[in-house]
Amino acid sequence: MPEELSMKDLHYRTNKGRIQSFVAREREKSSRISKTLKTAMRKGHLSLEDVNRIFLEVKKESVEDFSSSTSYPSRKERLEKLKEELLR
């Protein structure tokens, strides 16, 4: 039987996946992801603490775990780019 998710959990997991995908491949514009996150926070689907936790998890799982990879610098740069975009 599939796990039932609350709307908050659904937004959390969906946005974490989008950020991880962006960090790994950058197939979506950072401004688009940032806008989605800002909207989710404005509507109360995600809190600032949720977004900060997502960034910490993504940094660990999608950046630091690749520290010995040739893609590490670009992954780190993309994560920082997205954080900066979110602060605008």
Buried (B, 14 or more C-beta within 10 A) or exposed (E): EEEEEEEBEEBBEBBBEBBBBBBBEBEEEBEEBBEBBBEBBEEEBBEEEBBEBBBEBBBEEBBEEBEEEEEBEBBBEBBEBBBEBBEE
